[in-house]
Amino acid sequence: MRAMEGEARQGSEERRDYLSYLLRLWRAGDGKRPTWRASLKSAHTGEQVSFANLEDLFHFLRIQTGTVPSADGDTQES
C-alpha cells in the first residue's frame, strides 16, 4: 500500500470527482481458508498498490473517496 500513500493523503485533503484504477483480484492460500488479494493500478499515474485482503482495499478506497464509516455503520463523506 506504500506506493500510493501520498495519493491517499492527498485524497483525504482534497475532493476528487473522478478516479480510475485497474483492479486485479486473486485467491491465495490453501483450499481450506483462501484469502482474496488485490492490486490497484492508477490510470492517472501508473502507480500500483497491493492489498493483503479486501478490507485493506476497501479502506484505501474510502480514503481516496473521502468516505468514512461512522460509529453506527452509516457512510459519511469527510
mmCIF file of the N, C-alpha and C atoms, coordinates in Angstrom:
data_MODEL
# 
_entry.id   MODEL 
# 
loop_
_atom_site.group_PDB 
_atom_site.id 
_atom_site.type_symbol 
_atom_site.label_atom_id 
_atom_site.label_alt_id 
_atom_site.label_comp_id 
_atom_site.label_asym_id 
_atom_site.label_entity_id 
_atom_site.label_seq_id 
_atom_site.pdbx_PDB_ins_code 
_atom_site.Cartn_x 
_atom_site.Cartn_y 
_atom_site.Cartn_z 
_atom_site.occupancy 
_atom_site.B_iso_or_equiv 
_atom_site.pdbx_formal_charge 
_atom_site.auth_seq_id 
_atom_site.auth_comp_id 
_atom_site.auth_asym_id 
_atom_site.auth_atom_id 
_atom_site.pdbx_PDB_model_num 
ATOM 1   N N  . MET A 1 1  ? 0.824   -1.188  0.000   1.00 0.00 ? 1  MET A N  1 
ATOM 2   C CA . MET A 1 1  ? 0.000   0.000   0.000   1.00 0.00 ? 1  MET A CA 1 
ATOM 3   C C  . MET A 1 1  ? 0.866   1.250   0.000   1.00 0.00 ? 1  MET A C  1 
ATOM 4   N N  . ARG A 1 2  ? 2.148   1.124   0.129   1.00 0.00 ? 2  ARG A N  1 
ATOM 5   C CA . ARG A 1 2  ? 3.017   2.276   0.251   1.00 0.00 ? 2  ARG A CA 1 
ATOM 6   C C  . ARG A 1 2  ? 3.127   3.095   -1.039  1.00 0.00 ? 2  ARG A C  1 
ATOM 7   N N  . ALA A 1 3  ? 2.982   2.451   -2.191  1.00 0.00 ? 3  ALA A N  1 
ATOM 8   C CA . ALA A 1 3  ? 3.189   3.158   -3.458  1.00 0.00 ? 3  ALA A CA 1 
ATOM 9   C C  . ALA A 1 3  ? 2.242   4.322   -3.633  1.00 0.00 ? 3  ALA A C  1 
ATOM 10  N N  . MET A 1 4  ? 1.036   4.245   -3.071  1.00 0.00 ? 4  MET A N  1 
ATOM 11  C CA . MET A 1 4  ? 0.060   5.307   -3.261  1.00 0.00 ? 4  MET A CA 1 
ATOM 12  C C  . MET A 1 4  ? -0.295  6.028   -1.963  1.00 0.00 ? 4  MET A C  1 
ATOM 13  N N  . GLU A 1 5  ? 0.542   5.897   -0.936  1.00 0.00 ? 5  GLU A N  1 
ATOM 14  C CA . GLU A 1 5  ? 0.224   6.578   0.315   1.00 0.00 ? 5  GLU A CA 1 
ATOM 15  C C  . GLU A 1 5  ? 0.129   8.074   0.128   1.00 0.00 ? 5  GLU A C  1 
ATOM 16  N N  . GLY A 1 6  ? 0.993   8.646   -0.708  1.00 0.00 ? 6  GLY A N  1 
ATOM 17  C CA . GLY A 1 6  ? 0.923   10.078  -0.984  1.00 0.00 ? 6  GLY A CA 1 
ATOM 18  C C  . GLY A 1 6  ? -0.400  10.451  -1.604  1.00 0.00 ? 6  GLY A C  1 
ATOM 19  N N  . GLU A 1 7  ? -0.878  9.612   -2.513  1.00 0.00 ? 7  GLU A N  1 
ATOM 20  C CA . GLU A 1 7  ? -2.188  9.855   -3.120  1.00 0.00 ? 7  GLU A CA 1 
ATOM 21  C C  . GLU A 1 7  ? -3.289  9.708   -2.090  1.00 0.00 ? 7  GLU A C  1 
ATOM 22  N N  . ALA A 1 8  ? -3.138  8.751   -1.178  1.00 0.00 ? 8  ALA A N  1 
ATOM 23  C CA . ALA A 1 8  ? -4.165  8.548   -0.150  1.00 0.00 ? 8  ALA A CA 1 
ATOM 24  C C  . ALA A 1 8  ? -4.265  9.782   0.738   1.00 0.00 ? 8  ALA A C  1 
ATOM 25  N N  . ARG A 1 9  ? -3.124  10.305  1.138   1.00 0.00 ? 9  ARG A N  1 
ATOM 26  C CA . ARG A 1 9  ? -3.138  11.522  1.955   1.00 0.00 ? 9  ARG A CA 1 
ATOM 27  C C  . ARG A 1 9  ? -3.731  12.679  1.172   1.00 0.00 ? 9  ARG A C  1 
ATOM 28  N N  . GLN A 1 10 ? -3.320  12.810  -0.074  1.00 0.00 ? 10 GLN A N  1 
ATOM 29  C CA . GLN A 1 10 ? -3.844  13.880  -0.913  1.00 0.00 ? 10 GLN A CA 1 
ATOM 30  C C  . GLN A 1 10 ? -5.347  13.721  -1.089  1.00 0.00 ? 10 GLN A C  1 
ATOM 31  N N  . GLY A 1 11 ? -5.816  12.478  -1.268  1.00 0.00 ? 11 GLY A N  1 
ATOM 32  C CA . GLY A 1 11 ? -7.239  12.227  -1.461  1.00 0.00 ? 11 GLY A CA 1 
ATOM 33  C C  . GLY A 1 11 ? -8.056  12.629  -0.261  1.00 0.00 ? 11 GLY A C  1 
ATOM 34  N N  . SER A 1 12 ? -7.489  12.507  0.932   1.00 0.00 ? 12 SER A N  1 
ATOM 35  C CA . SER A 1 12 ? -8.226  12.887  2.123   1.00 0.00 ? 12 SER A CA 1 
ATOM 36  C C  . SER A 1 12 ? -8.198  14.394  2.339   1.00 0.00 ? 12 SER A C  1 
ATOM 37  N N  . GLU A 1 13 ? -7.272  15.092  1.677   1.00 0.00 ? 13 GLU A N  1 
ATOM 38  C CA . GLU A 1 13 ? -7.139  16.530  1.864   1.00 0.00 ? 13 GLU A CA 1 
ATOM 39  C C  . GLU A 1 13 ? -7.940  17.331  0.838   1.00 0.00 ? 13 GLU A C  1 
ATOM 40  N N  . GLU A 1 14 ? -8.215  16.751  -0.303  1.00 0.00 ? 14 GLU A N  1 
ATOM 41  C CA . GLU A 1 14 ? -8.944  17.473  -1.328  1.00 0.00 ? 14 GLU A CA 1 
ATOM 42  C C  . GLU A 1 14 ? -10.011 16.557  -1.917  1.00 0.00 ? 14 GLU A C  1 
ATOM 43  N N  . ARG A 1 15 ? -11.042 17.141  -2.447  1.00 0.00 ? 15 ARG A N  1 
ATOM 44  C CA . ARG A 1 15 ? -12.123 16.366  -3.032  1.00 0.00 ? 15 ARG A CA 1 
ATOM 45  C C  . ARG A 1 15 ? -11.740 15.915  -4.435  1.00 0.00 ? 15 ARG A C  1 
ATOM 46  N N  . ARG A 1 16 ? -12.014 14.663  -4.716  1.00 0.00 ? 16 ARG A N  1 
ATOM 47  C CA . ARG A 1 16 ? -11.760 14.134  -6.042  1.00 0.00 ? 16 ARG A CA 1 
ATOM 48  C C  . ARG A 1 16 ? -13.092 13.797  -6.685  1.00 0.00 ? 16 ARG A C  1 
ATOM 49  N N  . ASP A 1 17 ? -13.254 14.178  -7.924  1.00 0.00 ? 17 ASP A N  1 
ATOM 50  C CA . ASP A 1 17 ? -14.501 13.916  -8.631  1.00 0.00 ? 17 ASP A CA 1 
ATOM 51  C C  . ASP A 1 17 ? -14.396 12.733  -9.581  1.00 0.00 ? 17 ASP A C  1 
ATOM 52  N N  . TYR A 1 18 ? -13.191 12.263  -9.850  1.00 0.00 ? 18 TYR A N  1 
ATOM 53  C CA . TYR A 1 18 ? -13.026 11.145  -10.755 1.00 0.00 ? 18 TYR A CA 1 
ATOM 54  C C  . TYR A 1 18 ? -11.756 10.386  -10.412 1.00 0.00 ? 18 TYR A C  1 
ATOM 55  N N  . LEU A 1 19 ? -11.876 9.087   -10.252 1.00 0.00 ? 19 LEU A N  1 
ATOM 56  C CA . LEU A 1 19 ? -10.731 8.213   -10.008 1.00 0.00 ? 19 LEU A CA 1 
ATOM 57  C C  . LEU A 1 19 ? -10.830 7.041   -10.966 1.00 0.00 ? 19 LEU A C  1 
ATOM 58  N N  . SER A 1 20 ? -9.693  6.549   -11.427 1.00 0.00 ? 20 SER A N  1 
ATOM 59  C CA . SER A 1 20 ? -9.696  5.421   -12.342 1.00 0.00 ? 20 SER A CA 1 
ATOM 60  C C  . SER A 1 20 ? -8.556  4.479   -11.986 1.00 0.00 ? 20 SER A C  1 
ATOM 61  N N  . TYR A 1 21 ? -8.901  3.206   -11.788 1.00 0.00 ? 21 TYR A N  1 
ATOM 62  C CA . TYR A 1 21 ? -7.921  2.179   -11.436 1.00 0.00 ? 21 TYR A CA 1 
ATOM 63  C C  . TYR A 1 21 ? -8.184  0.912   -12.228 1.00 0.00 ? 21 TYR A C  1 
ATOM 64  N N  . LEU A 1 22 ? -7.133  0.168   -12.480 1.00 0.00 ? 22 LEU A N  1 
ATOM 65  C CA . LEU A 1 22 ? -7.255  -1.199  -12.954 1.00 0.00 ? 22 LEU A CA 1 
ATOM 66  C C  . LEU A 1 22 ? -7.205  -2.063  -11.703 1.00 0.00 ? 22 LEU A C  1 
ATOM 67  N N  . LEU A 1 23 ? -8.252  -2.847  -11.471 1.00 0.00 ? 23 LEU A N  1 
ATOM 68  C CA . LEU A 1 23 ? -8.357  -3.705  -10.291 1.00 0.00 ? 23 LEU A CA 1 
ATOM 69  C C  . LEU A 1 23 ? -8.046  -5.142  -10.679 1.00 0.00 ? 23 LEU A C  1 
ATOM 70  N N  . ARG A 1 24 ? -7.151  -5.780  -9.912  1.00 0.00 ? 24 ARG A N  1 
ATOM 71  C CA . ARG A 1 24 ? -6.869  -7.201  -10.082 1.00 0.00 ? 24 ARG A CA 1 
ATOM 72  C C  . ARG A 1 24 ? -7.202  -7.906  -8.772  1.00 0.00 ? 24 ARG A C  1 
ATOM 73  N N  . LEU A 1 25 ? -7.897  -9.035  -8.863  1.00 0.00 ? 25 LEU A N  1 
ATOM 74  C CA . LEU A 1 25 ? -8.263  -9.848  -7.696  1.00 0.00 ? 25 LEU A CA 1 
ATOM 75  C C  . LEU A 1 25 ? -7.824  -11.283 -7.936  1.00 0.00 ? 25 LEU A C  1 
ATOM 76  N N  . TRP A 1 26 ? -7.312  -11.938 -6.878  1.00 0.00 ? 26 TRP A N  1 
ATOM 77  C CA . TRP A 1 26 ? -6.961  -13.346 -6.971  1.00 0.00 ? 26 TRP A CA 1 
ATOM 78  C C  . TRP A 1 26 ? -7.030  -13.988 -5.587  1.00 0.00 ? 26 TRP A C  1 
ATOM 79  N N  . ARG A 1 27 ? -7.237  -15.287 -5.570  1.00 0.00 ? 27 ARG A N  1 
ATOM 80  C CA . ARG A 1 27 ? -7.290  -16.033 -4.310  1.00 0.00 ? 27 ARG A CA 1 
ATOM 81  C C  . ARG A 1 27 ? -5.919  -16.615 -4.021  1.00 0.00 ? 27 ARG A C  1 
ATOM 82  N N  . ALA A 1 28 ? -5.511  -16.542 -2.765  1.00 0.00 ? 28 ALA A N  1 
ATOM 83  C CA . ALA A 1 28 ? -4.227  -17.085 -2.332  1.00 0.00 ? 28 ALA A CA 1 
ATOM 84  C C  . ALA A 1 28 ? -4.462  -17.931 -1.091  1.00 0.00 ? 28 ALA A C  1 
ATOM 85  N N  . GLY A 1 29 ? -3.564  -18.851 -0.847  1.00 0.00 ? 29 GLY A N  1 
ATOM 86  C CA . GLY A 1 29 ? -3.670  -19.685 0.349   1.00 0.00 ? 29 GLY A CA 1 
ATOM 87  C C  . GLY A 1 29 ? -4.167  -21.073 0.013   1.00 0.00 ? 29 GLY A C  1 
ATOM 88  N N  . ASP A 1 30 ? -4.332  -21.864 1.072   1.00 0.00 ? 30 ASP A N  1 
ATOM 89  C CA . ASP A 1 30 ? -4.754  -23.246 0.871   1.00 0.00 ? 30 ASP A CA 1 
ATOM 90  C C  . ASP A 1 30 ? -6.249  -23.321 0.596   1.00 0.00 ? 30 ASP A C  1 
ATOM 91  N N  . GLY A 1 31 ? -6.707  -24.483 0.205   1.00 0.00 ? 31 GLY A N  1 
ATOM 92  C CA . GLY A 1 31 ? -8.102  -24.682 -0.152  1.00 0.00 ? 31 GLY A CA 1 
ATOM 93  C C  . GLY A 1 31 ? -9.062  -24.532 1.004   1.00 0.00 ? 31 GLY A C  1 
ATOM 94  N N  . LYS A 1 32 ? -8.588  -24.686 2.233   1.00 0.00 ? 32 LYS A N  1 
ATOM 95  C CA . LYS A 1 32 ? -9.472  -24.596 3.397   1.00 0.00 ? 32 LYS A CA 1 
ATOM 96  C C  . LYS A 1 32 ? -9.845  -23.162 3.738   1.00 0.00 ? 32 LYS A C  1 
ATOM 97  N N  . ARG A 1 33 ? -8.887  -22.268 3.687   1.00 0.00 ? 33 ARG A N  1 
ATOM 98  C CA . ARG A 1 33 ? -9.135  -20.871 4.050   1.00 0.00 ? 33 ARG A CA 1 
ATOM 99  C C  . ARG A 1 33 ? -8.449  -19.924 3.066   1.00 0.00 ? 33 ARG A C  1 
ATOM 100 N N  . PRO A 1 34 ? -8.886  -19.896 1.820   1.00 0.00 ? 34 PRO A N  1 
ATOM 101 C CA . PRO A 1 34 ? -8.252  -18.978 0.872   1.00 0.00 ? 34 PRO A CA 1 
ATOM 102 C C  . PRO A 1 34 ? -8.572  -17.523 1.217   1.00 0.00 ? 34 PRO A C  1 
ATOM 103 N N  . THR A 1 35 ? -7.665  -16.663 0.861   1.00 0.00 ? 35 THR A N  1 
ATOM 104 C CA . THR A 1 35 ? -7.825  -15.234 1.088   1.00 0.00 ? 35 THR A CA 1 
ATOM 105 C C  . THR A 1 35 ? -7.790  -14.516 -0.251  1.00 0.00 ? 35 THR A C  1 
ATOM 106 N N  . TRP A 1 36 ? -8.669  -13.554 -0.419  1.00 0.00 ? 36 TRP A N  1 
ATOM 107 C CA . TRP A 1 36 ? -8.642  -12.730 -1.623  1.00 0.00 ? 36 TRP A CA 1 
ATOM 108 C C  . TRP A 1 36 ? -7.564  -11.673 -1.479  1.00 0.00 ? 36 TRP A C  1 
ATOM 109 N N  . ARG A 1 37 ? -6.733  -11.535 -2.474  1.00 0.00 ? 37 ARG A N  1 
ATOM 110 C CA . ARG A 1 37 ? -5.718  -10.486 -2.568  1.00 0.00 ? 37 ARG A CA 1 
ATOM 111 C C  . ARG A 1 37 ? -6.160  -9.532  -3.680  1.00 0.00 ? 37 ARG A C  1 
ATOM 112 N N  . ALA A 1 38 ? -5.594  -8.337  -3.673  1.00 0.00 ? 38 ALA A N  1 
ATOM 113 C CA . ALA A 1 38 ? -5.988  -7.353  -4.683  1.00 0.00 ? 38 ALA A CA 1 
ATOM 114 C C  . ALA A 1 38 ? -4.823  -6.422  -4.993  1.00 0.00 ? 38 ALA A C  1 
ATOM 115 N N  . SER A 1 39 ? -4.890  -5.825  -6.161  1.00 0.00 ? 39 SER A N  1 
ATOM 116 C CA . SER A 1 39 ? -3.975  -4.738  -6.500  1.00 0.00 ? 39 SER A CA 1 
ATOM 117 C C  . SER A 1 39 ? -4.741  -3.724  -7.333  1.00 0.00 ? 39 SER A C  1 
ATOM 118 N N  . LEU A 1 40 ? -4.327  -2.480  -7.193  1.00 0.00 ? 40 LEU A N  1 
ATOM 119 C CA . LEU A 1 40 ? -4.876  -1.388  -7.992  1.00 0.00 ? 40 LEU A CA 1 
ATOM 120 C C  . LEU A 1 40 ? -3.729  -0.714  -8.720  1.00 0.00 ? 40 LEU A C  1 
ATOM 121 N N  . LYS A 1 41 ? -3.986  -0.364  -9.967  1.00 0.00 ? 41 LYS A N  1 
ATOM 122 C CA . LYS A 1 41 ? -3.022  0.421   -10.736 1.00 0.00 ? 41 LYS A CA 1 
ATOM 123 C C  . LYS A 1 41 ? -3.723  1.691   -11.160 1.00 0.00 ? 41 LYS A C  1 
ATOM 124 N N  . SER A 1 42 ? -3.158  2.823   -10.791 1.00 0.00 ? 42 SER A N  1 
ATOM 125 C CA . SER A 1 42 ? -3.746  4.117   -11.123 1.00 0.00 ? 42 SER A CA 1 
ATOM 126 C C  . SER A 1 42 ? -3.644  4.370   -12.626 1.00 0.00 ? 42 SER A C  1 
ATOM 127 N N  . ALA A 1 43 ? -4.778  4.677   -13.229 1.00 0.00 ? 43 ALA A N  1 
ATOM 128 C CA . ALA A 1 43 ? -4.785  5.026   -14.652 1.00 0.00 ? 43 ALA A CA 1 
ATOM 129 C C  . ALA A 1 43 ? -4.159  6.400   -14.883 1.00 0.00 ? 43 ALA A C  1 
ATOM 130 N N  . HIS A 1 44 ? -4.106  7.218   -13.838 1.00 0.00 ? 44 HIS A N  1 
ATOM 131 C CA . HIS A 1 44 ? -3.566  8.576   -13.957 1.00 0.00 ? 44 HIS A CA 1 
ATOM 132 C C  . HIS A 1 44 ? -2.050  8.609   -13.819 1.00 0.00 ? 44 HIS A C  1 
ATOM 133 N N  . THR A 1 45 ? -1.510  7.831   -12.881 1.00 0.00 ? 45 THR A N  1 
ATOM 134 C CA . THR A 1 45 ? -0.081  7.895   -12.591 1.00 0.00 ? 45 THR A CA 1 
ATOM 135 C C  . THR A 1 45 ? 0.681   6.633   -12.953 1.00 0.00 ? 45 THR A C  1 
ATOM 136 N N  . GLY A 1 46 ? -0.027  5.513   -13.107 1.00 0.00 ? 46 GLY A N  1 
ATOM 137 C CA . GLY A 1 46 ? 0.634   4.241   -13.376 1.00 0.00 ? 46 GLY A CA 1 
ATOM 138 C C  . GLY A 1 46 ? 1.149   3.553   -12.127 1.00 0.00 ? 46 GLY A C  1 
ATOM 139 N N  . GLU A 1 47 ? 1.029   4.214   -10.985 1.00 0.00 ? 47 GLU A N  1 
ATOM 140 C CA . GLU A 1 47 ? 1.487   3.609   -9.736  1.00 0.00 ? 47 GLU A CA 1 
ATOM 141 C C  . GLU A 1 47 ? 0.582   2.441   -9.362  1.00 0.00 ? 47 GLU A C  1 
ATOM 142 N N  . GLN A 1 48 ? 1.193   1.431   -8.733  1.00 0.00 ? 48 GLN A N  1 
ATOM 143 C CA . GLN A 1 48 ? 0.447   0.247   -8.339  1.00 0.00 ? 48 GLN A CA 1 
ATOM 144 C C  . GLN A 1 48 ? 0.575   0.036   -6.837  1.00 0.00 ? 48 GLN A C  1 
ATOM 145 N N  . VAL A 1 49 ? -0.498  -0.448  -6.238  1.00 0.00 ? 49 VAL A N  1 
ATOM 146 C CA . VAL A 1 49 ? -0.502  -0.758  -4.820  1.00 0.00 ? 49 VAL A CA 1 
ATOM 147 C C  . VAL A 1 49 ? -1.179  -2.116  -4.640  1.00 0.00 ? 49 VAL A C  1 
ATOM 148 N N  . SER A 1 50 ? -0.662  -2.925  -3.721  1.00 0.00 ? 50 SER A N  1 
ATOM 149 C CA . SER A 1 50 ? -1.194  -4.259  -3.472  1.00 0.00 ? 50 SER A CA 1 
ATOM 150 C C  . SER A 1 50 ? -1.823  -4.329  -2.086  1.00 0.00 ? 50 SER A C  1 
ATOM 151 N N  . PHE A 1 51 ? -2.787  -5.216  -1.936  1.00 0.00 ? 51 PHE A N  1 
ATOM 152 C CA . PHE A 1 51 ? -3.526  -5.361  -0.689  1.00 0.00 ? 51 PHE A CA 1 
ATOM 153 C C  . PHE A 1 51 ? -3.555  -6.827  -0.275  1.00 0.00 ? 51 PHE A C  1 
ATOM 154 N N  . ALA A 1 52 ? -3.331  -7.089  1.003   1.00 0.00 ? 52 ALA A N  1 
ATOM 155 C CA . ALA A 1 52 ? -3.310  -8.446  1.536   1.00 0.00 ? 52 ALA A CA 1 
ATOM 156 C C  . ALA A 1 52 ? -4.707  -9.027  1.683   1.00 0.00 ? 52 ALA A C  1 
ATOM 157 N N  . ASN A 1 53 ? -5.717  -8.148  1.736   1.00 0.00 ? 53 ASN A N  1 
ATOM 158 C CA . ASN A 1 53 ? -7.103  -8.611  1.887   1.00 0.00 ? 53 ASN A CA 1 
ATOM 159 C C  . ASN A 1 53 ? -8.044  -7.539  1.367   1.00 0.00 ? 53 ASN A C  1 
ATOM 160 N N  . LEU A 1 54 ? -9.309  -7.902  1.231   1.00 0.00 ? 54 LEU A N  1 
ATOM 161 C CA . LEU A 1 54 ? -10.287 -6.966  0.687   1.00 0.00 ? 54 LEU A CA 1 
ATOM 162 C C  . LEU A 1 54 ? -10.571 -5.808  1.631   1.00 0.00 ? 54 LEU A C  1 
ATOM 163 N N  . GLU A 1 55 ? -10.476 -6.040  2.938   1.00 0.00 ? 55 GLU A N  1 
ATOM 164 C CA . GLU A 1 55 ? -10.719 -4.949  3.889   1.00 0.00 ? 55 GLU A CA 1 
ATOM 165 C C  . GLU A 1 55 ? -9.716  -3.816  3.691   1.00 0.00 ? 55 GLU A C  1 
ATOM 166 N N  . ASP A 1 56 ? -8.448  -4.167  3.442   1.00 0.00 ? 56 ASP A N  1 
ATOM 167 C CA . ASP A 1 56 ? -7.435  -3.133  3.186   1.00 0.00 ? 56 ASP A CA 1 
ATOM 168 C C  . ASP A 1 56 ? -7.736  -2.378  1.888   1.00 0.00 ? 56 ASP A C  1 
ATOM 169 N N  . LEU A 1 57 ? -8.185  -3.100  0.873   1.00 0.00 ? 57 LEU A N  1 
ATOM 170 C CA . LEU A 1 57 ? -8.582  -2.461  -0.388  1.00 0.00 ? 57 LEU A CA 1 
ATOM 171 C C  . LEU A 1 57 ? -9.711  -1.470  -0.162  1.00 0.00 ? 57 LEU A C  1 
ATOM 172 N N  . PHE A 1 58 ? -10.755 -1.905  0.562   1.00 0.00 ? 58 PHE A N  1 
ATOM 173 C CA . PHE A 1 58 ? -11.901 -1.020  0.815   1.00 0.00 ? 58 PHE A CA 1 
ATOM 174 C C  . PHE A 1 58 ? -11.489 0.191   1.645   1.00 0.00 ? 58 PHE A C  1 
ATOM 175 N N  . HIS A 1 59 ? -10.605 -0.013  2.614   1.00 0.00 ? 59 HIS A N  1 
ATOM 176 C CA . HIS A 1 59 ? -10.125 1.106   3.429   1.00 0.00 ? 59 HIS A CA 1 
ATOM 177 C C  . HIS A 1 59 ? -9.416  2.139   2.543   1.00 0.00 ? 59 HIS A C  1 
ATOM 178 N N  . PHE A 1 60 ? -8.562  1.668   1.651   1.00 0.00 ? 60 PHE A N  1 
ATOM 179 C CA . PHE A 1 60 ? -7.861  2.560   0.731   1.00 0.00 ? 60 PHE A CA 1 
ATOM 180 C C  . PHE A 1 60 ? -8.852  3.357   -0.123  1.00 0.00 ? 60 PHE A C  1 
ATOM 181 N N  . LEU A 1 61 ? -9.868  2.664   -0.654  1.00 0.00 ? 61 LEU A N  1 
ATOM 182 C CA . LEU A 1 61 ? -10.854 3.339   -1.493  1.00 0.00 ? 61 LEU A CA 1 
ATOM 183 C C  . LEU A 1 61 ? -11.675 4.355   -0.705  1.00 0.00 ? 61 LEU A C  1 
ATOM 184 N N  . ARG A 1 62 ? -11.972 4.048   0.558   1.00 0.00 ? 62 ARG A N  1 
ATOM 185 C CA . ARG A 1 62 ? -12.679 5.026   1.396   1.00 0.00 ? 62 ARG A CA 1 
ATOM 186 C C  . ARG A 1 62 ? -11.839 6.282   1.596   1.00 0.00 ? 62 ARG A C  1 
ATOM 187 N N  . ILE A 1 63 ? -10.550 6.110   1.800   1.00 0.00 ? 63 ILE A N  1 
ATOM 188 C CA . ILE A 1 63 ? -9.657  7.263   1.944   1.00 0.00 ? 63 ILE A CA 1 
ATOM 189 C C  . ILE A 1 63 ? -9.638  8.061   0.647   1.00 0.00 ? 63 ILE A C  1 
ATOM 190 N N  . GLN A 1 64 ? -9.501  7.376   -0.483  1.00 0.00 ? 64 GLN A N  1 
ATOM 191 C CA . GLN A 1 64 ? -9.441  8.058   -1.778  1.00 0.00 ? 64 GLN A CA 1 
ATOM 192 C C  . GLN A 1 64 ? -10.719 8.832   -2.077  1.00 0.00 ? 64 GLN A C  1 
ATOM 193 N N  . THR A 1 65 ? -11.864 8.304   -1.683  1.00 0.00 ? 65 THR A N  1 
ATOM 194 C CA . THR A 1 65 ? -13.139 8.952   -1.988  1.00 0.00 ? 65 THR A CA 1 
ATOM 195 C C  . THR A 1 65 ? -13.608 9.883   -0.889  1.00 0.00 ? 65 THR A C  1 
ATOM 196 N N  . GLY A 1 66 ? -12.902 9.891   0.237   1.00 0.00 ? 66 GLY A N  1 
ATOM 197 C CA . GLY A 1 66 ? -13.277 10.777  1.333   1.00 0.00 ? 66 GLY A CA 1 
ATOM 198 C C  . GLY A 1 66 ? -14.497 10.300  2.093   1.00 0.00 ? 66 GLY A C  1 
ATOM 199 N N  . THR A 1 67 ? -14.813 9.010   2.009   1.00 0.00 ? 67 THR A N  1 
ATOM 200 C CA . THR A 1 67 ? -15.943 8.459   2.757   1.00 0.00 ? 67 THR A CA 1 
ATOM 201 C C  . THR A 1 67 ? -15.414 7.616   3.899   1.00 0.00 ? 67 THR A C  1 
ATOM 202 N N  . VAL A 1 68 ? -15.997 7.822   5.063   1.00 0.00 ? 68 VAL A N  1 
ATOM 203 C CA . VAL A 1 68 ? -15.554 7.110   6.253   1.00 0.00 ? 68 VAL A CA 1 
ATOM 204 C C  . VAL A 1 68 ? -16.772 6.563   6.963   1.00 0.00 ? 68 VAL A C  1 
ATOM 205 N N  . PRO A 1 69 ? -16.782 5.269   7.309   1.00 0.00 ? 69 PRO A N  1 
ATOM 206 C CA . PRO A 1 69 ? -17.934 4.745   8.048   1.00 0.00 ? 69 PRO A CA 1 
ATOM 207 C C  . PRO A 1 69 ? -18.023 5.381   9.435   1.00 0.00 ? 69 PRO A C  1 
ATOM 208 N N  . SER A 1 70 ? -19.221 5.735   9.844   1.00 0.00 ? 70 SER A N  1 
ATOM 209 C CA . SER A 1 70 ? -19.420 6.290   11.180  1.00 0.00 ? 70 SER A CA 1 
ATOM 210 C C  . SER A 1 70 ? -19.551 5.159   12.190  1.00 0.00 ? 70 SER A C  1 
ATOM 211 N N  . ALA A 1 71 ? -19.652 5.498   13.455  1.00 0.00 ? 71 ALA A N  1 
ATOM 212 C CA . ALA A 1 71 ? -19.760 4.503   14.522  1.00 0.00 ? 71 ALA A CA 1 
ATOM 213 C C  . ALA A 1 71 ? -21.001 3.636   14.364  1.00 0.00 ? 71 ALA A C  1 
ATOM 214 N N  . ASP A 1 72 ? -22.085 4.181   13.803  1.00 0.00 ? 72 ASP A N  1 
ATOM 215 C CA . ASP A 1 72 ? -23.315 3.399   13.645  1.00 0.00 ? 72 ASP A CA 1 
ATOM 216 C C  . ASP A 1 72 ? -23.376 2.641   12.319  1.00 0.00 ? 72 ASP A C  1 
ATOM 217 N N  . GLY A 1 73 ? -22.274 2.674   11.541  1.00 0.00 ? 73 GLY A N  1 
ATOM 218 C CA . GLY A 1 73 ? -22.214 1.899   10.318  1.00 0.00 ? 73 GLY A CA 1 
ATOM 219 C C  . GLY A 1 73 ? -22.588 2.656   9.061   1.00 0.00 ? 73 GLY A C  1 
ATOM 220 N N  . ASP A 1 74 ? -23.165 3.851   9.190   1.00 0.00 ? 74 ASP A N  1 
ATOM 221 C CA . ASP A 1 74 ? -23.503 4.657   8.016   1.00 0.00 ? 74 ASP A CA 1 
ATOM 222 C C  . ASP A 1 74 ? -22.225 5.232   7.424   1.00 0.00 ? 74 ASP A C  1 
ATOM 223 N N  . THR A 1 75 ? -22.196 5.412   6.128   1.00 0.00 ? 75 THR A N  1 
ATOM 224 C CA . THR A 1 75 ? -21.044 6.013   5.463   1.00 0.00 ? 75 THR A CA 1 
ATOM 225 C C  . THR A 1 75 ? -21.293 7.497   5.309   1.00 0.00 ? 75 THR A C  1 
ATOM 226 N N  . GLN A 1 76 ? -20.309 8.280   5.740   1.00 0.00 ? 76 GLN A N  1 
ATOM 227 C CA . GLN A 1 76 ? -20.420 9.737   5.657   1.00 0.00 ? 76 GLN A CA 1 
ATOM 228 C C  . GLN A 1 76 ? -19.218 10.275  4.907   1.00 0.00 ? 76 GLN A C  1 
ATOM 229 N N  . GLU A 1 77 ? -19.424 11.301  4.119   1.00 0.00 ? 77 GLU A N  1 
ATOM 230 C CA . GLU A 1 77 ? -18.305 11.944  3.462   1.00 0.00 ? 77 GLU A CA 1 
ATOM 231 C C  . GLU A 1 77 ? -17.602 12.836  4.465   1.00 0.00 ? 77 GLU A C  1 
ATOM 232 N N  . SER A 1 78 ? -16.268 12.795  4.397   1.00 0.00 ? 78 SER A N  1 
ATOM 233 C CA . SER A 1 78 ? -15.490 13.637  5.311   1.00 0.00 ? 78 SER A CA 1 
ATOM 234 C C  . SER A 1 78 ? -15.182 14.963  4.679   1.00 0.00 ? 78 SER A C  1 
# 
